Amino acid sequence: MIQLVANIAVSTVIASVIEVFLITNITAITSFLYQTGNTSPAIQRFAFGSTISVLLFVLLGIVIFSFTFLMMQRKTARDIEAIANAVQQISEGDLSTSLEVMGEGEFTEIAENINRMEKDIRELIEKERNSEQSKTDLITNVAHDLRTPLTSIIGYLELLRKNKNISPGMQQKYLEIAYNKSERLQKLIEELFGFTKLSYGKVNLNVSDVDIVKLLAQLLEESYPNFVNNGLSYDFVSNTESQIIEADGDLLARLFDNLINNAIKYGKEGKRVKVNLRADRELVTIKIVNYGYVIPEKELPLIFDRFYRTDHSRTTQNGPGGTGLGLAIVKNITDMHHGAVSVSSDLSGTVFTVKLKIHFEEGKENFESRNIETRSFDQRRQA
């Protein structure tokens, strides 16, 4: 609208200037000719401003205005046509269309908005595709993970059902295997349901005061038989005897239980697991270190992805295979507390680092490593 008004104003000024120039010069010339003795009717009309001459000047002004306005509107017409074509292509599904943005004005703003809209649509479609792919992957992985123990259960029960001559000892062995597989199946289902609830916001945080030092000590104590069975010892080092943080105690217990079990499972070769806690006025940092399998650098960015399992976990004897959800659950719970979790792995050990704020706040903040200068207190437990 502003551009249209501007074009009208400019065209009017140009037509007026040309009209004034023509009227002034034509009138002066005809007057001069009349004074020199040329008394033809045409000269007299222009010299004395007759009605016909006025109408001719008005008509000429309209022609000049129209020509100037149309010339100035050519770019606007091209812009409108380009915008219309782009909208048509987008409506037909061509999201590679891009409008060239030049100059300023309403059409430039419209072009920018269309380009922005197209980008948003592309991103939305990409997110939808990723979401659909995630659902497909979820179904595929769930089916695979549930089918494996279920097939074993059915197989051993089928042996017991069809073969009546199996010795009592073998019957007991088959039943024991079927029972263990059933427990494994139950654990898989519980992990899948738990992950789904965490991922889709079905779990509400019950924030309360939690002593993170006592929580970790208790979890390590409860895992003592697991440490012994795997030939491992553990060290728990803290720079404070007690540290209260605002968090959901049950979810934190699940988070650190997953990390401890992961350290036990993949740290057998190292014979030792170390848990280190450091607290300052705002932040608690917990590091869980094992000295077993070194995770390849290329796998580190994927370690917290759901269903991701390292090649090592698929090819070595680390007990029953996991769902690949344990570390994804760790990531989800940490995010719910607006904390951060990371991993590093080399010959000096595999370190999972969790950072939590002492005071729970709405809104997420990325934590940066910082030096914590507090008094040192070592609490060591040897399994």
N, C-alpha and C positions, 0 to 999 in steps of 0.2 A: 504493500500500500504506500509506504513512504517512497519507494523507488518510483512508483507510478506518478505520485504527486510531483516528485522532483523532475521527472521527464516532462510532465505537462508544463511546469514552471519554466524549464530551460527552453522548451519549444516555443512557448509564448514570448519569452525575451528575444530569442533569435528572430522569430517572425516579426515582432514589433520593431526591432532594430532595422531589419531589411525593409519593412514597410516605410518607416520614417525616411530612410535613406532614399528609397525610390520616389516617394511622394515629393520630398524636398527637391531632388534633382530633376524629376520629370516636370514638376510645376515650374521650376526656374527655367528649364530649357524651353518649354512651351510659351512662357511669358516673354522670354527673349525673342523667340521666333515671331510672336504676335506683334511685338513692338517694332520689329524690323520689317513689318509689312505682310507677313504671312497670316492671312485671315481665314484659313480653311476651317470648316466646322470642327474637325477633330482637334485642331490646335486650340480653338476657343474653349472646347469642353474641358480639356485638361488645364488650360490656363486659368479658367474662372471656376473650376471645381463644380462642374455640373453633376446631376444625379447619376448619369451613366458612368462618369469617371470615378465617382465615389464607390459605386457598386463594383466596378472593375478592380479598384484598389482593395476593397473588402474581400472579393473573391480571390485575389492574388494572395492576400494575407492568410486566408484559410488554406490555400494550396501549400504555401510555404510552411505553415504550422503543421499541417498533416504530414507533409514529406519529412520534416525534421523529427516529429514525434515517432513516425514509423521507423525511421532510421535508428533512433535511440532505443526503440522497443525491440529491435531485432535480437539483441543479446538476451533480453528478458524472455522473449519467445523461445529462444534456444534453450535457456535454463529451464523453462517450464516443460518443454518437450523432453529434455534430458531427465528431469525429475519424474515425469509421467512414465517414461520408458523404464526407468529404474524401479519404480513402484510396481509396474506390470511384471517385470522380470522376477522381483522378489516374491510377488504373489503367486507366481508360477513355480516357485521353489528354487530359483537360482540365487543362492546366497553368496555368490562370488562377485556380485555386482558392486561396483564402487563409484560413487559420485565424486568428481573433481571439485574441490572446494577452492574458490578463488574470490578475492576481494571481500567486501563486506555487504551487509544488507540481509533482507528477509530470506532471499533464495539461498544465500550462503548458509544461513542458520538452518534452513530446512534441509539442505544437503548434509550438513553436519549431523543433524538429528536422525536423518535416514541412515547414514553410515553407522551411527552409534546404535540405532535400533537393529540394524542388520548384524552387527557384531554381537549384541546381546542375544539375538535369536540363535546365532551360531553357537554361542557358549551354552545357551539353554538346551539346545538339541544335543550338544556334546555331553553335557551333564546327564541328560536323560539316557543317552546311549550307554554311558559309563554305568549308570544306575541299573539299567537292564542287564548289562554284562555282569555286573556284580551279583545281581540276583541269580543269573544263570550259573555263575561260578559257585555261588553259595549252594544251590541245589545240587550241582554236580559233585562238589566236594563232600557235602553232607551224605549224599547217596553212596559215594565211595567209602567214606569213613565208617558209615553204619553197616554197610554190606559185608565188610571184611570180618568183624567179629561175629556177625549174625550167621554168615556162611559156616564158620567154624562150629558154632553152637548147634546149628541144624545138622551138620555132618556127624558130630560125635553122638548126638541124640539119635540119629538115624542108625548108627552102628549099634547102639544099645537096644533099639527097638527091634531091629531085624535079626541080630545075632544073639541067640539065647545061650550059646555055649561059651560066651566070654567069661573068663575067670573073675571071681569077686575082686581080685586085686586090680585087674584091668578095668572093670566096671567103675571102681572107685577112682581110678586115674582119669577115665574119660569124664566122669561126673565133675571131678575137680577142675579139669580143663574147661568144661562147659560153664561151670560156675564162675571161673576167673574171667572168661570171655564175656559173660553176662554182666559182671561188675564193670568190665571195660566198656561195654555198650552203655551201661547206665551213666558212667562218667562222661562219655562222649555226648550223650544227650543233654546232660546237665550243663556241660561247657557250651554247647551250641545254643541252648536256651538262654544261658547267662550272657553270652556274647550278643545275641539278638536283642535282648533287653537293653544292654548297655549301648549298643549301636543306634538303636531307634528311640532312645530317650524314655524307655519304660521304667528306668530305675531312678528313684528320687534320692538325692543326697540327704542323709540324716546327720547334719553337722553337729558335733559336740566336741568337748575337750578330750583329746586323746594323748596319752603319754607315749610318744613314738619310741622312746628308749625301751620302755617296758614291753611294748608291743613286739618289737623286734626280738628282744630277749626271749619272750614267751614262744614266738614262732620258731626260733632256733631250738629251743628246748623241746618243743613238740616234734621237731624233725630229727631229734637225736637218734632214734632207731634207724631212720633212713640213712643218716650219715654213717652209722656203724655198719649197716648192711652193705654199703657201697665202699667201705674201707676209707672213709674220709674223716677228717677233723675240721673244726671250724674255729675261727677267731672272731670275736665281736669287740670292736674298739669304738669307744664313744668319748667325745670331749666334754660330756656332761652326764651326771648321774640321772637326770630327769629333764625331759623337755615336753611341755604341753603344746600341742598344736590344735587348731580347729579343723576337724576333718570328719569323714565318715569312717569310724573304726572298722566296721565289717568289710567295707570295700578296700581299705588299706591293708587289712589282714589278707584279703584275697590277692591283692597286688604283690605284696612281698612274699607270700607263700608261693606264688607262681615263679617269682625270681629265684627264690631259694631252691625250689624243686628243679628249676632249669639249671642252676649252678651244680646241683648234685648230679643231675642226669648227664651233663656234658663235661663235668669237671673231675670225673673219676681218675683219669690219668694223672692229674695234678696232686691228688691225695689231700688237698686242703682247700677250704673255702674261707674267704675273709669278708667280713661285713664291717664297714667303717661308717660311722655317723659323726657329722660335724654340724654344729648349730651356732648361728649368730642371732642377732636381735630380730631379724626378719625372715631368715631362710634356714631350712634344714636340708642338708645334702647327705644322701645315703648312697654308698657304693657297695655293690656286691661283686666280689671278684672270685673267679675260678681260674685254675691254671691247667685246664685240660685242652680240649679241642680249640684251635685258633680259627676264628671265623674269617674266611677270605674277605679282603677289602671290598670286592665287588658285591658281596652279599650284605654288607652292613646297612646300606640304605633301605634294604627290603625286609630287614629282620622283624620289624613291627607290623608288617602287612599281614592281614588275616590269611590263614591257610598256608602261609609261607613256611616251608621247612627246608633247612639246609640239606645239601646232598649228603652230608655226614650223618644226619639223623635218619636218612633213608637207607644207608648202606652199612651202618655199624650196629653192633648189639648194644643198644641203649635201653633195652626194655621195650614195652609196647609202644608203638608209634603214637605220637600225639596228634591232636587235631590241627595243629598249626594255629591255634587260637590263643594259647597262653600269653604270648607277648603282645598280641593285639589287644587282649583284655587289659594287660598292664598299661598299654598306651591310652586306652579309653578311660580307665580309672584316673590316670594321671591328668589327662585333659579335663576331666570333670572337676578336679580339684584345682584347675588353672596352674598346674605345675608343668614340669618338663622331664622327659626321660630320654636318655641317649645311651649309645653303646660304643665301645672301642675294643679292639682285639688285636693283640700281637704276641710275640713270644714271651712278653713279661706278664701276660694274663688277659683274660676277657673281663671287661669292667662294664657293668650296667649301673648307670648313675641316675638317681631320681632326685629331683629338687622340688620341695614343697614349701609354700609360704606358711609361716607360723599362724598368721591371721587370714582366715578364708575371706576372699573378696569376690564380688561379682565382677566379671570381666576378666579376660585372659591377658596374661603378661608373659613375654618371653624372658627367661632368666639368663643371666650371664654369669660366668664363673667369677667368683670374687674371693679374696683372701679373708679368712675368718680368724680374727685375733681374739681368742678367748682362752680361758685357762684350760689346761689339758687334763683330762681324766680318762684313764684306760680301764675298761672293764673287759676282762678276757675270760673266756670260757673255752676249755679244751674238752672235746668229746672223748 
